[in-house]
Amino acid sequence: MVIEKMTKEILMKFAPGDQKVFTLPSFEKAQSAATQAYRIGNYEETSGWKFSAYIGDAMEGTKQRSITITRLA
């Protein structure tokens, strides 16, 4: 799925075990998405949720990056 930025609303739709791949416009946006996934457990309504995030290499000919996010718990 191609997105401009990761939002809390997108992450809130993940069920335990879900794994999704997103395409973001730059490494910085992908890094921000990973940070948001890691920090979502700090929100009161999602306390105990855990995510992993993997940022892929730059897509050939672009600055776009893929990021794979998995909800662990």
PQR file with spaces between the fields and no chain letter, atoms N, CA, C, O and H, PARSE charges and radii, in Angstrom:
ATOM       1  N    MET     1       0.853   -1.162    0.000 -0.4000 1.5000
ATOM       2  CA   MET     1       0.000    0.000    0.000 -0.0000 2.0000
ATOM       3  C    MET     1       0.907    1.237    0.000  0.5500 1.7000
ATOM       4  O    MET     1       1.838    1.323    0.801 -0.5500 1.4000
ATOM       5  N    VAL     2       0.641    2.180   -0.886 -0.4000 1.5000
ATOM       6  CA   VAL     2       1.405    3.415   -0.965 -0.0000 2.0000
ATOM       7  C    VAL     2       0.707    4.455   -0.086  0.5500 1.7000
ATOM       8  O    VAL     2      -0.488    4.710   -0.236 -0.5500 1.4000
ATOM       9  H    VAL     2      -0.115    2.110   -1.537  0.4000 1.0000
ATOM      10  N    ILE     3       1.471    5.047    0.831 -0.4000 1.5000
ATOM      11  CA   ILE     3       0.935    6.084    1.712 -0.0000 2.0000
ATOM      12  C    ILE     3       1.941    7.225    1.803  0.5500 1.7000
ATOM      13  O    ILE     3       3.130    7.037    1.545 -0.5500 1.4000
ATOM      14  H    ILE     3       2.442    4.840    0.953  0.4000 1.0000
ATOM      15  N    GLU     4       1.462    8.402    2.168 -0.4000 1.5000
ATOM      16  CA   GLU     4       2.338    9.569    2.347 -0.0000 2.0000
ATOM      17  C    GLU     4       2.975    9.569    3.724  0.5500 1.7000
ATOM      18  O    GLU     4       4.126    9.978    3.876 -0.5500 1.4000
ATOM      19  H    GLU     4       0.496    8.555    2.378  0.4000 1.0000
ATOM      20  N    LYS     5       2.225    9.108    4.745 -0.4000 1.5000
ATOM      21  CA   LYS     5       2.767    9.036    6.095 -0.0000 2.0000
ATOM      22  C    LYS     5       1.966    8.019    6.893  0.5500 1.7000
ATOM      23  O    LYS     5       0.811    7.730    6.581 -0.5500 1.4000
ATOM      24  H    LYS     5       1.290    8.776    4.621  0.4000 1.0000
ATOM      25  N    MET     6       2.599    7.487    7.920 -0.4000 1.5000
ATOM      26  CA   MET     6       1.943    6.538    8.805 -0.0000 2.0000
ATOM      27  C    MET     6       1.105    7.320    9.808  0.5500 1.7000
ATOM      28  O    MET     6       1.526    8.361   10.312 -0.5500 1.4000
ATOM      29  H    MET     6       3.538    7.721    8.173  0.4000 1.0000
ATOM      30  N    THR     7      -0.084    6.801   10.089 -0.4000 1.5000
ATOM      31  CA   THR     7      -0.942    7.447   11.081 -0.0000 2.0000
ATOM      32  C    THR     7      -1.309    6.445   12.170  0.5500 1.7000
ATOM      33  O    THR     7      -1.230    5.230   11.984 -0.5500 1.4000
ATOM      34  H    THR     7      -0.425    5.955    9.679  0.4000 1.0000
ATOM      35  N    LYS     8      -1.704    6.986   13.290 -0.4000 1.5000
ATOM      36  CA   LYS     8      -2.166    6.150   14.397 -0.0000 2.0000
ATOM      37  C    LYS     8      -3.375    5.332   13.955  0.5500 1.7000
ATOM      38  O    LYS     8      -3.515    4.174   14.348 -0.5500 1.4000
ATOM      39  H    LYS     8      -1.768    7.972   13.441  0.4000 1.0000
ATOM      40  N    GLU     9      -4.244    5.918   13.146 -0.4000 1.5000
ATOM      41  CA   GLU     9      -5.446    5.237   12.680 -0.0000 2.0000
ATOM      42  C    GLU     9      -5.102    3.987   11.875  0.5500 1.7000
ATOM      43  O    GLU     9      -5.778    2.966   12.004 -0.5500 1.4000
ATOM      44  H    GLU     9      -4.131    6.859   12.827  0.4000 1.0000
ATOM      45  N    ILE    10      -4.067    4.051   11.052 -0.4000 1.5000
ATOM      46  CA   ILE    10      -3.640    2.878   10.280 -0.0000 2.0000
ATOM      47  C    ILE    10      -3.162    1.777   11.229  0.5500 1.7000
ATOM      48  O    ILE    10      -3.539    0.615   11.079 -0.5500 1.4000
ATOM      49  H    ILE    10      -3.518    4.880   10.948  0.4000 1.0000
ATOM      50  N    LEU    11      -2.344    2.142   12.188 -0.4000 1.5000
ATOM      51  CA   LEU    11      -1.798    1.148   13.122 -0.0000 2.0000
ATOM      52  C    LEU    11      -2.875    0.546   14.009  0.5500 1.7000
ATOM      53  O    LEU    11      -2.775   -0.620   14.391 -0.5500 1.4000
ATOM      54  H    LEU    11      -2.037    3.085   12.310  0.4000 1.0000
ATOM      55  N    MET    12      -3.902    1.315   14.342 -0.4000 1.5000
ATOM      56  CA   MET    12      -4.969    0.820   15.209 -0.0000 2.0000
ATOM      57  C    MET    12      -5.790   -0.282   14.530  0.5500 1.7000
ATOM      58  O    MET    12      -6.491   -1.031   15.211 -0.5500 1.4000
ATOM      59  H    MET    12      -3.983    2.262   14.031  0.4000 1.0000
ATOM      60  N    LYS    13      -5.714   -0.392   13.214 -0.4000 1.5000
ATOM      61  CA   LYS    13      -6.459   -1.417   12.481 -0.0000 2.0000
ATOM      62  C    LYS    13      -5.752   -2.780   12.480  0.5500 1.7000
ATOM      63  O    LYS    13      -6.338   -3.777   12.059 -0.5500 1.4000
ATOM      64  H    LYS    13      -5.144    0.216   12.661  0.4000 1.0000
ATOM      65  N    PHE    14      -4.508   -2.828   12.944 -0.4000 1.5000
ATOM      66  CA   PHE    14      -3.761   -4.080   12.968 -0.0000 2.0000
ATOM      67  C    PHE    14      -4.302   -5.005   14.058  0.5500 1.7000
ATOM      68  O    PHE    14      -4.557   -4.560   15.177 -0.5500 1.4000
ATOM      69  H    PHE    14      -4.031   -2.018   13.286  0.4000 1.0000
ATOM      70  N    ALA    15      -4.475   -6.262   13.744 -0.4000 1.5000
ATOM      71  CA   ALA    15      -4.797   -7.286   14.742 -0.0000 2.0000
ATOM      72  C    ALA    15      -3.487   -8.006   15.090  0.5500 1.7000
ATOM      73  O    ALA    15      -2.546   -7.969   14.297 -0.5500 1.4000
ATOM      74  H    ALA    15      -4.268   -6.623   12.835  0.4000 1.0000
ATOM      75  N    PRO    16      -3.407   -8.654   16.246 -0.5600 1.5000
ATOM      76  CA   PRO    16      -2.188   -9.405   16.572  0.2800 2.0000
ATOM      77  C    PRO    16      -1.855  -10.395   15.452  0.5500 1.7000
ATOM      78  O    PRO    16      -2.715  -11.141   14.982 -0.5500 1.4000
ATOM      79  N    GLY    17      -0.594  -10.380   15.042 -0.4000 1.5000
ATOM      80  CA   GLY    17      -0.129  -11.261   13.969 -0.0000 2.0000
ATOM      81  C    GLY    17      -0.199  -10.652   12.583  0.5500 1.7000
ATOM      82  O    GLY    17       0.398  -11.192   11.652 -0.5500 1.4000
ATOM      83  H    GLY    17       0.104   -9.774   15.424  0.4000 1.0000
ATOM      84  N    ASP    18      -0.909   -9.544   12.415 -0.4000 1.5000
ATOM      85  CA   ASP    18      -0.995   -8.885   11.101 -0.0000 2.0000
ATOM      86  C    ASP    18       0.370   -8.364   10.676  0.5500 1.7000
ATOM      87  O    ASP    18       1.134   -7.844   11.489 -0.5500 1.4000
ATOM      88  H    ASP    18      -1.394   -9.105   13.172  0.4000 1.0000
ATOM      89  N    GLN    19       0.663   -8.511    9.389 -0.4000 1.5000
ATOM      90  CA   GLN    19       1.894   -7.973    8.806 -0.0000 2.0000
ATOM      91  C    GLN    19       1.502   -7.281    7.506  0.5500 1.7000
ATOM      92  O    GLN    19       0.842   -7.871    6.650 -0.5500 1.4000
ATOM      93  H    GLN    19       0.042   -8.933    8.729  0.4000 1.0000
ATOM      94  N    LYS    20       1.919   -6.016    7.369 -0.4000 1.5000
ATOM      95  CA   LYS    20       1.576   -5.245    6.180 -0.0000 2.0000
ATOM      96  C    LYS    20       2.815   -4.526    5.665  0.5500 1.7000
ATOM      97  O    LYS    20       3.697   -4.139    6.432 -0.5500 1.4000
ATOM      98  H    LYS    20       2.455   -5.537    8.064  0.4000 1.0000
ATOM      99  N    VAL    21       2.858   -4.357    4.343 -0.4000 1.5000
ATOM     100  CA   VAL    21       3.963   -3.651    3.694 -0.0000 2.0000
ATOM     101  C    VAL    21       3.417   -2.340    3.142  0.5500 1.7000
ATOM     102  O    VAL    21       2.395   -2.314    2.456 -0.5500 1.4000
ATOM     103  H    VAL    21       2.141   -4.671    3.720  0.4000 1.0000
ATOM     104  N    PHE    22       4.113   -1.259    3.451 -0.4000 1.5000
ATOM     105  CA   PHE    22       3.737    0.071    2.996 -0.0000 2.0000
ATOM     106  C    PHE    22       4.893    0.656    2.197  0.5500 1.7000
ATOM     107  O    PHE    22       6.054    0.333    2.450 -0.5500 1.4000
ATOM     108  H    PHE    22       4.943   -1.279    4.008  0.4000 1.0000
ATOM     109  N    THR    23       4.578    1.516    1.234 -0.4000 1.5000
ATOM     110  CA   THR    23       5.585    2.252    0.477 -0.0000 2.0000
ATOM     111  C    THR    23       5.450    3.717    0.851  0.5500 1.7000
ATOM     112  O    THR    23       4.370    4.303    0.764 -0.5500 1.4000
ATOM     113  H    THR    23       3.636    1.779    1.028  0.4000 1.0000
ATOM     114  N    LEU    24       6.569    4.297    1.271 -0.4000 1.5000
ATOM     115  CA   LEU    24       6.603    5.703    1.678 -0.0000 2.0000
ATOM     116  C    LEU    24       7.568    6.464    0.770  0.5500 1.7000
ATOM     117  O    LEU    24       8.456    5.860    0.169 -0.5500 1.4000
ATOM     118  H    LEU    24       7.446    3.822    1.342  0.4000 1.0000
ATOM     119  N    PRO    25       7.402    7.798    0.664 -0.5600 1.5000
ATOM     120  CA   PRO    25       8.178    8.570   -0.308  0.2800 2.0000
ATOM     121  C    PRO    25       9.667    8.720   -0.023  0.5500 1.7000
ATOM     122  O    PRO    25      10.423    9.062   -0.932 -0.5500 1.4000
ATOM     123  N    SER    26      10.119    8.474    1.217 -0.4000 1.5000
ATOM     124  CA   SER    26      11.534    8.681    1.529 -0.0000 2.0000
ATOM     125  C    SER    26      11.945    7.849    2.746  0.5500 1.7000
ATOM     126  O    SER    26      11.104    7.308    3.463 -0.5500 1.4000
ATOM     127  H    SER    26       9.504    8.196    1.956  0.4000 1.0000
ATOM     128  N    PHE    27      13.246    7.762    2.956 -0.4000 1.5000
ATOM     129  CA   PHE    27      13.753    7.063    4.137 -0.0000 2.0000
ATOM     130  C    PHE    27      13.270    7.735    5.414  0.5500 1.7000
ATOM     131  O    PHE    27      12.912    7.065    6.383 -0.5500 1.4000
ATOM     132  H    PHE    27      13.930    8.202    2.373  0.4000 1.0000
ATOM     133  N    GLU    28      13.264    9.063    5.409 -0.4000 1.5000
ATOM     134  CA   GLU    28      12.839    9.804    6.595 -0.0000 2.0000
ATOM     135  C    GLU    28      11.396    9.477    6.974  0.5500 1.7000
ATOM     136  O    GLU    28      11.085    9.309    8.153 -0.5500 1.4000
ATOM     137  H    GLU    28      13.555    9.607    4.622  0.4000 1.0000
ATOM     138  N    LYS    29      10.517    9.386    5.978 -0.4000 1.5000
ATOM     139  CA   LYS    29       9.118    9.039    6.238 -0.0000 2.0000
ATOM     140  C    LYS    29       9.002    7.592    6.729  0.5500 1.7000
ATOM     141  O    LYS    29       8.186    7.297    7.602 -0.5500 1.4000
ATOM     142  H    LYS    29      10.769    9.522    5.020  0.4000 1.0000
ATOM     143  N    ALA    30       9.810    6.698    6.172 -0.4000 1.5000
ATOM     144  CA   ALA    30       9.799    5.309    6.614 -0.0000 2.0000
ATOM     145  C    ALA    30      10.317    5.199    8.045  0.5500 1.7000
ATOM     146  O    ALA    30       9.777    4.438    8.849 -0.5500 1.4000
ATOM     147  H    ALA    30      10.473    6.937    5.463  0.4000 1.0000
ATOM     148  N    GLN    31      11.350    5.951    8.357 -0.4000 1.5000
ATOM     149  CA   GLN    31      11.894    5.952    9.715 -0.0000 2.0000
ATOM     150  C    GLN    31      10.873    6.506   10.707  0.5500 1.7000
ATOM     151  O    GLN    31      10.757    6.003   11.825 -0.5500 1.4000
ATOM     152  H    GLN    31      11.789    6.569    7.705  0.4000 1.0000
ATOM     153  N    SER    32      10.148    7.521   10.310 -0.4000 1.5000
ATOM     154  CA   SER    32       9.096    8.079   11.145 -0.0000 2.0000
ATOM     155  C    SER    32       7.987    7.052   11.374  0.5500 1.7000
ATOM     156  O    SER    32       7.458    6.948   12.481 -0.5500 1.4000
ATOM     157  H    SER    32      10.242    7.930    9.402  0.4000 1.0000
ATOM     158  N    ALA    33       7.632    6.295   10.335 -0.4000 1.5000
ATOM     159  CA   ALA    33       6.611    5.255   10.462 -0.0000 2.0000
ATOM     160  C    ALA    33       7.062    4.173   11.441  0.5500 1.7000
ATOM     161  O    ALA    33       6.271    3.698   12.256 -0.5500 1.4000
ATOM     162  H    ALA    33       8.061    6.379    9.436  0.4000 1.0000
ATOM     163  N    ALA    34       8.330    3.787   11.360 -0.4000 1.5000
ATOM     164  CA   ALA    34       8.859    2.777   12.281 -0.0000 2.0000
ATOM     165  C    ALA    34       8.816    3.287   13.712  0.5500 1.7000
ATOM     166  O    ALA    34       8.437    2.552   14.624 -0.5500 1.4000
ATOM     167  H    ALA    34       8.973    4.173   10.699  0.4000 1.0000
ATOM     168  N    THR    35       9.199    4.526   13.911 -0.4000 1.5000
ATOM     169  CA   THR    35       9.170    5.123   15.249 -0.0000 2.0000
ATOM     170  C    THR    35       7.758    5.152   15.793  0.5500 1.7000
ATOM     171  O    THR    35       7.534    4.831   16.960 -0.5500 1.4000
ATOM     172  H    THR    35       9.507    5.123   13.171  0.4000 1.0000
ATOM     173  N    GLN    36       6.807    5.531   14.963 -0.4000 1.5000
ATOM     174  CA   GLN    36       5.417    5.581   15.420 -0.0000 2.0000
ATOM     175  C    GLN    36       4.917    4.186   15.787  0.5500 1.7000
ATOM     176  O    GLN    36       4.202    4.029   16.777 -0.5500 1.4000
ATOM     177  H    GLN    36       6.989    5.792   14.014  0.4000 1.0000
ATOM     178  N    ALA    37       5.279    3.181   15.011 -0.4000 1.5000
ATOM     179  CA   ALA    37       4.868    1.806   15.324 -0.0000 2.0000
ATOM     180  C    ALA    37       5.450    1.356   16.661  0.5500 1.7000
ATOM     181  O    ALA    37       4.750    0.736   17.462 -0.5500 1.4000
ATOM     182  H    ALA    37       5.860    3.309   14.207  0.4000 1.0000
ATOM     183  N    TYR    38       6.708    1.657   16.907 -0.4000 1.5000
ATOM     184  CA   TYR    38       7.330    1.262   18.171 -0.0000 2.0000
ATOM     185  C    TYR    38       6.703    1.988   19.361  0.5500 1.7000
ATOM     186  O    TYR    38       6.599    1.422   20.449 -0.5500 1.4000
ATOM     187  H    TYR    38       7.277    2.160   16.256  0.4000 1.0000
ATOM     188  N    ARG    39       6.288    3.231   19.159 -0.4000 1.5000
ATOM     189  CA   ARG    39       5.786    4.054   20.264 -0.0000 2.0000
ATOM     190  C    ARG    39       4.285    3.889   20.524  0.5500 1.7000
ATOM     191  O    ARG    39       3.782    4.366   21.541 -0.5500 1.4000
ATOM     192  H    ARG    39       6.373    3.691   18.275  0.4000 1.0000
ATOM     193  N    ILE    40       3.573    3.227   19.623 -0.4000 1.5000
ATOM     194  CA   ILE    40       2.119    3.135   19.773 -0.0000 2.0000
ATOM     195  C    ILE    40       1.723    2.466   21.092  0.5500 1.7000
ATOM     196  O    ILE    40       0.647    2.751   21.618 -0.5500 1.4000
ATOM     197  H    ILE    40       3.982    2.840   18.796  0.4000 1.0000
ATOM     198  N    GLY    41       2.553    1.600   21.626 -0.4000 1.5000
ATOM     199  CA   GLY    41       2.274    0.950   22.900 -0.0000 2.0000
ATOM     200  C    GLY    41       2.241    1.903   24.075  0.5500 1.7000
ATOM     201  O    GLY    41       1.758    1.546   25.149 -0.5500 1.4000
ATOM     202  H    GLY    41       3.427    1.369   21.198  0.4000 1.0000
ATOM     203  N    ASN    42       2.749    3.114   23.889 -0.4000 1.5000
ATOM     204  CA   ASN    42       2.736    4.109   24.949 -0.0000 2.0000
ATOM     205  C    ASN    42       1.379    4.781   25.108  0.5500 1.7000
ATOM     206  O    ASN    42       1.121    5.437   26.118 -0.5500 1.4000
ATOM     207  H    ASN    42       3.141    3.404   23.016  0.4000 1.0000
ATOM     208  N    TYR    43       0.508    4.619   24.109 -0.4000 1.5000
ATOM     209  CA   TYR    43      -0.824    5.204   24.216 -0.0000 2.0000
ATOM     210  C    TYR    43      -1.651    4.379   25.189  0.5500 1.7000
ATOM     211  O    TYR    43      -1.574    3.151   25.197 -0.5500 1.4000
ATOM     212  H    TYR    43       0.717    4.086   23.289  0.4000 1.0000
ATOM     213  N    GLU    44      -2.417    5.038   25.981 -0.4000 1.5000
ATOM     214  CA   GLU    44      -3.209    4.365   27.019 -0.0000 2.0000
ATOM     215  C    GLU    44      -4.116    3.276   26.449  0.5500 1.7000
ATOM     216  O    GLU    44      -4.193    2.180   27.004 -0.5500 1.4000
ATOM     217  H    GLU    44      -2.480    6.036   25.974  0.4000 1.0000
ATOM     218  N    GLU    45      -4.805    3.572   25.341 -0.4000 1.5000
ATOM     219  CA   GLU    45      -5.756    2.594   24.802 -0.0000 2.0000
ATOM     220  C    GLU    45      -5.079    1.415   24.108  0.5500 1.7000
ATOM     221  O    GLU    45      -5.736    0.419   23.804 -0.5500 1.4000
ATOM     222  H    GLU    45      -4.743    4.462   24.890  0.4000 1.0000
ATOM     223  N    THR    46      -3.787    1.515   23.856 -0.4000 1.5000
ATOM     224  CA   THR    46      -3.087    0.414   23.192 -0.0000 2.0000
ATOM     225  C    THR    46      -1.966   -0.140   24.058  0.5500 1.7000
ATOM     226  O    THR    46      -1.078   -0.827   23.553 -0.5500 1.4000
ATOM     227  H    THR    46      -3.253    2.324   24.103  0.4000 1.0000
ATOM     228  N    SER    47      -1.992    0.143   25.329 -0.4000 1.5000
ATOM     229  CA   SER    47      -0.939   -0.329   26.213 -0.0000 2.0000
ATOM     230  C    SER    47      -0.778   -1.838   26.089  0.5500 1.7000
ATOM     231  O    SER    47      -1.752   -2.587   26.172 -0.5500 1.4000
ATOM     232  H    SER    47      -2.713    0.702   25.739  0.4000 1.0000
ATOM     233  N    GLY    48       0.440   -2.266   25.892 -0.4000 1.5000
ATOM     234  CA   GLY    48       0.716   -3.686   25.737 -0.0000 2.0000
ATOM     235  C    GLY    48       0.862   -4.123   24.285  0.5500 1.7000
ATOM     236  O    GLY    48       1.331   -5.228   24.015 -0.5500 1.4000
ATOM     237  H    GLY    48       1.231   -1.658   25.825  0.4000 1.0000
ATOM     238  N    TRP    49       0.467   -3.266   23.352 -0.4000 1.5000
ATOM     239  CA   TRP    49       0.662   -3.597   21.942 -0.0000 2.0000
ATOM     240  C    TRP    49       2.148   -3.515   21.620  0.5500 1.7000
ATOM     241  O    TRP    49       2.861   -2.668   22.159 -0.5500 1.4000
ATOM     242  H    TRP    49       0.086   -2.368   23.572  0.4000 1.0000
ATOM     243  N    LYS    50       2.610   -4.397   20.742 -0.4000 1.5000
ATOM     244  CA   LYS    50       4.009   -4.369   20.314 -0.0000 2.0000
ATOM     245  C    LYS    50       4.053   -4.545   18.794  0.5500 1.7000
ATOM     246  O    LYS    50       3.313   -5.347   18.223 -0.5500 1.4000
ATOM     247  H    LYS    50       2.030   -5.085   20.305  0.4000 1.0000
ATOM     248  N    PHE    51       4.923   -3.788   18.166 -0.4000 1.5000
ATOM     249  CA   PHE    51       5.108   -3.858   16.722 -0.0000 2.0000
ATOM     250  C    PHE    51       6.584   -4.066   16.403  0.5500 1.7000
ATOM     251  O    PHE    51       7.455   -3.662   17.174 -0.5500 1.4000
ATOM     252  H    PHE    51       5.524   -3.137   18.630  0.4000 1.0000
ATOM     253  N    SER    52       6.856   -4.690   15.275 -0.4000 1.5000
ATOM     254  CA   SER    52       8.205   -4.691   14.728 -0.0000 2.0000
ATOM     255  C    SER    52       8.119   -3.980   13.379  0.5500 1.7000
ATOM     256  O    SER    52       7.072   -3.974   12.733 -0.5500 1.4000
ATOM     257  H    SER    52       6.149   -5.018   14.649  0.4000 1.0000
ATOM     258  N    ALA    53       9.226   -3.388   12.971 -0.4000 1.5000
ATOM     259  CA   ALA    53       9.247   -2.657   11.701 -0.0000 2.0000
ATOM     260  C    ALA    53      10.580   -2.908   11.007  0.5500 1.7000
ATOM     261  O    ALA    53      11.635   -2.869   11.640 -0.5500 1.4000
ATOM     262  H    ALA    53      10.077   -3.393   13.496  0.4000 1.0000
ATOM     263  N    TYR    54      10.524   -3.161    9.716 -0.4000 1.5000
ATOM     264  CA   TYR    54      11.722   -3.357    8.905 -0.0000 2.0000
ATOM     265  C    TYR    54      11.649   -2.429    7.699  0.5500 1.7000
ATOM     266  O    TYR    54      10.692   -2.484    6.927 -0.5500 1.4000
ATOM     267  H    TYR    54       9.667   -3.193    9.203  0.4000 1.0000
ATOM     268  N    ILE    55      12.648   -1.584    7.538 -0.4000 1.5000
ATOM     269  CA   ILE    55      12.724   -0.657    6.406 -0.0000 2.0000
ATOM     270  C    ILE    55      13.584   -1.282    5.323  0.5500 1.7000
ATOM     271  O    ILE    55      14.729   -1.662    5.570 -0.5500 1.4000
ATOM     272  H    ILE    55      13.426   -1.539    8.165  0.4000 1.0000
ATOM     273  N    GLY    56      13.031   -1.387    4.125 -0.4000 1.5000
ATOM     274  CA   GLY    56      13.756   -1.969    2.996 -0.0000 2.0000
ATOM     275  C    GLY    56      14.694   -0.971    2.339  0.5500 1.7000
ATOM     276  O    GLY    56      14.729    0.206    2.701 -0.5500 1.4000
ATOM     277  H    GLY    56      12.101   -1.079    3.925  0.4000 1.0000
ATOM     278  N    ASP    57      15.453   -1.462    1.367 -0.4000 1.5000
ATOM     279  CA   ASP    57      16.362   -0.609    0.600 -0.0000 2.0000
ATOM     280  C    ASP    57      15.567    0.344   -0.290  0.5500 1.7000
ATOM     281  O    ASP    57      14.384    0.126   -0.551 -0.5500 1.4000
ATOM     282  H    ASP    57      15.425   -2.417    1.073  0.4000 1.0000
ATOM     283  N    ALA    58      16.233    1.400   -0.749 -0.4000 1.5000
ATOM     284  CA   ALA    58      15.585    2.353   -1.654 -0.0000 2.0000
ATOM     285  C    ALA    58      15.153    1.624   -2.923  0.5500 1.7000
ATOM     286  O    ALA    58      15.871    0.767   -3.437 -0.5500 1.4000
ATOM     287  H    ALA    58      17.194    1.577   -0.537  0.4000 1.0000
ATOM     288  N    MET    59      13.973    1.978   -3.416 -0.4000 1.5000
ATOM     289  CA   MET    59      13.478    1.371   -4.647 -0.0000 2.0000
ATOM     290  C    MET    59      14.246    1.956   -5.820  0.5500 1.7000
ATOM     291  O    MET    59      14.496    3.160   -5.873 -0.5500 1.4000
ATOM     292  H    MET    59      13.389    2.675   -2.998  0.4000 1.0000
ATOM     293  N    GLU    60      14.612    1.110   -6.743 -0.4000 1.5000
ATOM     294  CA   GLU    60      15.457    1.501   -7.861 -0.0000 2.0000
ATOM     295  C    GLU    60      14.887    2.709   -8.607  0.5500 1.7000
ATOM     296  O    GLU    60      13.732    2.709   -9.033 -0.5500 1.4000
ATOM     297  H    GLU    60      14.409    0.131   -6.700  0.4000 1.0000
ATOM     298  N    GLY    61      15.720    3.731   -8.754 -0.4000 1.5000
ATOM     299  CA   GLY    61      15.344    4.925   -9.496 -0.0000 2.0000
ATOM     300  C    GLY    61      14.498    5.918   -8.711  0.5500 1.7000
ATOM     301  O    GLY    61      14.088    6.941   -9.260 -0.5500 1.4000
ATOM     302  H    GLY    61      16.658    3.732   -8.409  0.4000 1.0000
ATOM     303  N    THR    62      14.230    5.639   -7.440 -0.4000 1.5000
ATOM     304  CA   THR    62      13.421    6.547   -6.624 -0.0000 2.0000
ATOM     305  C    THR    62      14.016    6.640   -5.217  0.5500 1.7000
ATOM     306  O    THR    62      14.956    5.923   -4.874 -0.5500 1.4000
ATOM     307  H    THR    62      14.563    4.808   -6.995  0.4000 1.0000
ATOM     308  N    LYS    63      13.450    7.532   -4.421 -0.4000 1.5000
ATOM     309  CA   LYS    63      13.826    7.620   -3.008 -0.0000 2.0000
ATOM     310  C    LYS    63      12.840    6.849   -2.139  0.5500 1.7000
ATOM     311  O    LYS    63      12.994    6.799   -0.919 -0.5500 1.4000
ATOM     312  H    LYS    63      12.686    8.114   -4.700  0.4000 1.0000
ATOM     313  N    GLN    64      11.832    6.251   -2.761 -0.4000 1.5000
ATOM     314  CA   GLN    64      10.806    5.539   -2.008 -0.0000 2.0000
ATOM     315  C    GLN    64      11.397    4.362   -1.238  0.5500 1.7000
ATOM     316  O    GLN    64      12.356    3.723   -1.672 -0.5500 1.4000
ATOM     317  H    GLN    64      11.707    6.292   -3.752  0.4000 1.0000
ATOM     318  N    ARG    65      10.795    4.098   -0.085 -0.4000 1.5000
ATOM     319  CA   ARG    65      11.207    2.963    0.751 -0.0000 2.0000
ATOM     320  C    ARG    65       9.984    2.162    1.133  0.5500 1.7000
ATOM     321  O    ARG    65       8.902    2.705    1.358 -0.5500 1.4000
ATOM     322  H    ARG    65      10.016    4.617    0.268  0.4000 1.0000
ATOM     323  N    SER    66      10.178    0.863    1.199 -0.4000 1.5000
ATOM     324  CA   SER    66       9.119    0.028    1.734 -0.0000 2.0000
ATOM     325  C    SER    66       9.403   -0.203    3.207  0.5500 1.7000
ATOM     326  O    SER    66      10.554   -0.201    3.642 -0.5500 1.4000
ATOM     327  H    SER    66      11.057    0.422    1.016  0.4000 1.0000
ATOM     328  N    ILE    67       8.339   -0.402    3.963 -0.4000 1.5000
ATOM     329  CA   ILE    67       8.475   -0.732    5.371 -0.0000 2.0000
ATOM     330  C    ILE    67       7.472   -1.845    5.668  0.5500 1.7000
ATOM     331  O    ILE    67       6.300   -1.769    5.299 -0.5500 1.4000
ATOM     332  H    ILE    67       7.403   -0.404    3.609  0.4000 1.0000
ATOM     333  N    THR    68       7.963   -2.865    6.337 -0.4000 1.5000
ATOM     334  CA   THR    68       7.106   -3.985    6.748 -0.0000 2.0000
ATOM     335  C    THR    68       6.848   -3.837    8.229  0.5500 1.7000
ATOM     336  O    THR    68       7.781   -3.812    9.032 -0.5500 1.4000
ATOM     337  H    THR    68       8.915   -2.926    6.637  0.4000 1.0000
ATOM     338  N    ILE    69       5.587   -3.739    8.588 -0.4000 1.5000
ATOM     339  CA   ILE    69       5.204   -3.587    9.996 -0.0000 2.0000
ATOM     340  C    ILE    69       4.397   -4.802   10.415  0.5500 1.7000
ATOM     341  O    ILE    69       3.465   -5.212    9.723 -0.5500 1.4000
ATOM     342  H    ILE    69       4.830   -3.759    7.936  0.4000 1.0000
ATOM     343  N    THR    70       4.763   -5.372   11.556 -0.4000 1.5000
ATOM     344  CA   THR    70       4.084   -6.541   12.098 -0.0000 2.0000
ATOM     345  C    THR    70       3.624   -6.224   13.509  0.5500 1.7000
ATOM     346  O    THR    70       4.399   -5.709   14.315 -0.5500 1.4000
ATOM     347  H    THR    70       5.520   -5.038   12.118  0.4000 1.0000
ATOM     348  N    ARG    71       2.373   -6.526   13.815 -0.4000 1.5000
ATOM     349  CA   ARG    71       1.898   -6.388   15.189 -0.0000 2.0000
ATOM     350  C    ARG    71       2.170   -7.708   15.898  0.5500 1.7000
ATOM     351  O    ARG    71       1.629   -8.748   15.521 -0.5500 1.4000
ATOM     352  H    ARG    71       1.743   -6.945   13.161  0.4000 1.0000
ATOM     353  N    LEU    72       3.001   -7.661   16.916 -0.4000 1.5000
ATOM     354  CA   LEU    72       3.414   -8.853   17.648 -0.0000 2.0000
ATOM     355  C    LEU    72       2.437   -9.197   18.763  0.5500 1.7000
ATOM     356  O    LEU    72       2.168  -10.373   19.010 -0.5500 1.4000
ATOM     357  H    LEU    72       3.440   -6.817   17.223  0.4000 1.0000
ATOM     358  N    ALA    73       1.906   -8.186   19.437 -0.4000 1.5000
ATOM     359  CA   ALA    73       0.978   -8.430   20.563 -0.0000 2.0000
ATOM     360  C    ALA    73      -0.054   -7.330   20.630  0.5500 1.7000
ATOM     361  O    ALA    73      -0.922   -7.351   21.503 -0.5500 1.4000
ATOM     362  H    ALA    73       2.125   -7.231   19.237  0.4000 1.0000
